[in-house]
Amino acid sequence: MIDSATDHPDMAPYHHIVPRFYLAQFADLKMIQRVELQYGTTRKKSVKSVGGLQGFYSVPEAEDPEIFERELFGAIENKAAPIFKKIIHEDYWPLIPEDRAIVANFLAIQFLRGNDRRTEQSEMKTSLGRLQTAANGPDAVRDELKELTSKEGVTLDFDEVWNERVGTDTKVEATAAEHMKLLVRSLPEAIDCFAGRPWMLVPFNRKHLLTCDSPVSLAPHPEDSPFMGVGLATAYRILFPISRQFGLLLTTPNEETPSEDLEKSTIKIWSGNADEKLTPTARLARQFNELSIANARENIFHHPDDGDLVPDPLPQPRTQEMQADGLEELIAELNAQGGLAQGHDEE
């Protein structure tokens, strides 16, 4: 992530992916320690200048390129910030239903807005594009290049074009517009996943929490295989460090209310009547911090006095979100038979 906001007129606006008000909860006089996993460095930075990217949410083709940054992200942050402030400073818990709904919206948006989701989309787009080109076969690309030459007089090398579209180095980036479209489509279901769980507030007195560039963490069931994926709907726990001393833990509904019928249980959970405070323990603090560290993509953030929470050695930055098992073998098979159409002809 770019680490400096700028108002230079020739540069795109700096968009916080991790909200500035949120980072301030881990800062000292608005200064936070940023640990860069790629370089193994740690620097004290202003919360204004970390946790974002230049123009990340800008949609140039839209009539108002900044509409998502302003009307979606800015709006929910402005609503959620005072609620979190009351939780931290005014012992506000449980939340009234209206505030709980706002926080559920905030958590869902935060989960969907990050660079990890954009990367995942890019990887999916790349895999599907490579697979489609391989399935169409080289003859389809040759025909396309011939048509391009005849219509526009442009001559391109087949091998170069083929490798650009099918090779293992192929990368197709998802656009901001594609990311925002998927976010809007996924948001209602994501909100339900957050709102439909009992919420446990953990106020830590002696232990401290850190956070990262992807602060909503999903915990698998302890008995699940480590090779199994974990999604928002299937997560055993969802953890979100609210501040240096407050953590939010979302549990699984069935575990908390096993004897109640579904309708009563749902009403109880969505109204916030199943929400509680948990007694802080060293084990809980460790779980929050270990998950935040494991969930970091490029950066860990912590209070300047909490450097002891950072592991040594540091984890590697996470540059890949999807594991496309069997993709390379399938593409190689399609290449060997000249695409699906050629393979069918041979049969």
N, C-alpha and C positions, 0 to 999 in steps of 0.2 A: 504494500500500500504506500502511496505517496504520503510523505510525512509533513507536508507544509501546505496550509491553506494560502490562497493568494487572491487578490482582487485585481490582478493585472488584466486589463481589458482584452488582451489577445488570447487569454487562456480560459478554458471552460471553468465554470464555478466549481468550488471544492464541495463535494457531497460527503457528509459523514455517513458511513455505513453503520458504525457503532455510534449511537447518539452522544453528542457532546455532554448533555446533562447527565447521562448515565456514567460516562467516564469520570466526571467530576466527583462521583461518589467514592472513587478509589484514589483520589488525588489529594495533594497537600497544597493549598493555595493555588488550585487549578493547574498544578504541575504533577504529571504522572510519569511513572517509569515504564518505558516501552522496551520489551525484549524482542529483538528480531531473530527469529529462529534460523533464518538462512545464513546470517553472518555471526551468530552467537554473541551479538553485542547488546548492551543495555544503555539507554540514554534517558535522561530526564527531559520530558517534552511538555509543552502546553497542551491541555486537552483540546484546544482549538485546532491544533495542527496534526493530530494523529487520528487513526481510525476511519480514514476515508480515502477517496480517490477523486481525481479531477473529472468532473462531468459524468460520473458513473450512472446517474439516473436521467441524464439529458436525452431526450428523444428528438433529434434534429428535424425529423420529418414531420413532427407535430406542429400544429399552429402555435401552441405554447410549449416549447421544449422542456420547461421546468415544472410542468403541472404536477408530475408525480412527486417530485422533491418537495414542492410547496403544499399541495392539497392532500397528499396521502401521508408522507413521512413526517413533514413538519406539523401537520394537524394532529396526528396521533401522539407525537412527542409532546406537544403543548398540553394535551389533555392528560397524558400519563405522568408527566414530571411532577406536578403538585401532589398526585396520589402517592407516588413513591416517597416524596419528601415527608408526607404525613406518616407513612409507615415507619420511616427511619427516625423521625424526630418527635413524633407525637403519640407513639404507641397505638397507632391506628390499625386495629385488627380484631375481628375479621372485617372485610370490606363490605360496604353496602352493595346491593346488586348492580347499581348503575356504575359504580367505580370498578367493580369486579369485571364487568363487561368491557370497560375501557382497557383494563390491564390485559385481559384475554386477547383483545384486538392488537394491543401493542406487542405482546409476545408472539402472536401469529405472524404479524408483519415483520418483526425482527428475525424470526426464523426463516422467512421467505426472501428477505431483501438482500441477503449477504452475497459476497463474492463467491462463496462456496456453491450457492444455487446457480449463479451465472456460469461457473466452471462446469457444473454438472450438466447444464443445458448445452454448453458448447461441446462437451464430450459426447452427449447423445446425438447432437446434430452432426458431428464429425463421423461417428460410427454409422449412422443411418446413410449419410452421403456416400461414404466409402462402400458400404454394402450395396446400395442402389446402383452405383457405377459398375461395380464388379458383376452384379446380376444382369445389367443391361449388356455387358460385354464390350470388348474393345472395338468391335465393328460399329457400335452406336456412337462411340467417341470419334472414330474416323469419319463417319458420315457427318457428324456435327462440325468437324474441322473443315471438311470439304465444302459444306454449305457456307461456313464463315468465309472461306477463301473466295468462293464464287460471288457472294453478295457484297462483301466489304473489302476484298482484296487483301485480307490479313492471313498470313501463313504462320501457323504455330506447329512446333515439333510435337508429334504424337507422344513419344516417350516421356517428354517433360510434362505434358498435360496429364497423361495417364498416372504418372507418379505423384503429381500434385493432388490428384483426386482420390487415389487408392493407396498410395504408399503409407508406410507406418508413421512417417513424419507429417502426414496430412493433419492440418488443424483448421477447423471452421469455427469462428467465434460467434456466439450468440449475441445479438444486438440488445441494446437497452430496451427497445420496443418489444422484442420477443420475451425478455425477462419480465417486463411489466405486465404483458399480456398473460403470461403463465401465473404470475403472482396474483393478479386479480381473479383469475379463474380458480386458483387453489385456495384463496383466502377463506371463503365460508367454511369449508371442511376443516381447515387448519384451526380456525377460531373454535369450532366445536371440540376439537381434540384438546385444546387448552381449557376451555370453559367446562367441559364435561368430566373433569377430574377433581378430586378433593385437593385443596391447596394447604400446604403446611409451611408456616413461617418459622424460620429458625433464627432467633436473635443471639448471635455469638457475643460473649462478653470478653473472653480472653483470647480466643482464636481469631485469626483474620482470614479474609478471602481475597483471592485475586480474580481476574477475569481475562478474556481474550477477544480476538476479533470475530469470534462466532459464539456469543455468550449463552445461547440456548442449547443445552447439552441433553442428549438422549442416552439413557442408561438401559442396557438390555437386562433381561431377567438373569439373575446369577446362575441359573441352571441351563441357560441357552448355550449352544455351541458358539465358540468365538468366531466361527466362520459364517454364522448367520448374520444377516443384515438386521438393522433395527431402524424402524420408521416412526414417524410421529404418532401414528395410531397404535402401533404395537409396542412402543417403549414401555418398559417396566416402571421407569421413573423419568421425569423431566426436571432438570435442575437449572436454576437461573440465579446467579449471585446478584442480589439487588444492590449491595454496597459492600464496603470492606467488612461490615459486621452483621449483615443480614442476608440470609439465603432463602430462596423460595423453592420448595420441593413439591412437585405435583405427583401424586401417587396414582395407583390404578383403582378405578371405581369399585370393582368387584372385591378387592381385598379389604376395602374399608367398610363396605356395607353388604356383606355376603347374605344376610338373612332377610333383607328387605325386598319387597317386590320391585320390579323395574321402574314403574311409574313413580312411586314414592322416593326411590333412590335417586332418580334423575332430578326430581324437583328439589330434593335436599341438596344435591351437589351443585346444581346450577344457581340456586339461591345463595350459596355460600354457607349454608348451615352445617356443611360437613368440614368446613375449613377450621384449622386449629393452629395453635402454636406448639412447636416441639421443643423439648429440652435440649439445649445445645450440648454436643459432645465432641471430643477430639476426633472421633471416628467420622462423624458427619462433616466436620470441617475438612477433613482429609478427602472425603468423597467429593465434595464440591470442588476442591482445588485440583484433585487428580483428573476429574472429568473436564474441567476448564482447560487444563494443560493438554490433555489428549485431544480436545476438540479444537485447539488453536490451529489455524491454517498458516499464518505468517507471523503473528504477533501475540505475545502475552502482555497484559497490562497489570500493574500493581502499584500500590502506594509506595512512595520512596523509602519508607521504613520497613517494607515487607520483602526485602530481597531474599530472605531466608526461605521463602515459599517456593522459589524458582529452583527446579531440579538441575543437577549437574551430573551427567551431561544433559544438554537440552535435547528435546525431541527434534526430529527433522521436520521441516515445513511440509505440509500436506499439499501436494500439487495435483493429485488425482482424486476424483470423487467417485467414479464408477469403476467397477471391475467387470469388463465385458468378456466373460469366459466363453471361449470357443470362437470369438469373432475372427481372429487371425486365421484359424484353420478353415473357417467357412469361406473367407475371402480368397484364400489360397486355392481352395477347391473350385470356386467359381472361376478364378483366373485360369486354372488348368484346363477347364472345359470350355473356356471362351464365353462364359456367361450362361444364364439360365436358358435362353433361347437356343443357343448352340448345343447345350447339353441335351435338350429335349429333341432336337433334330437328330442327334446321334442315336437316340433310343429308337 
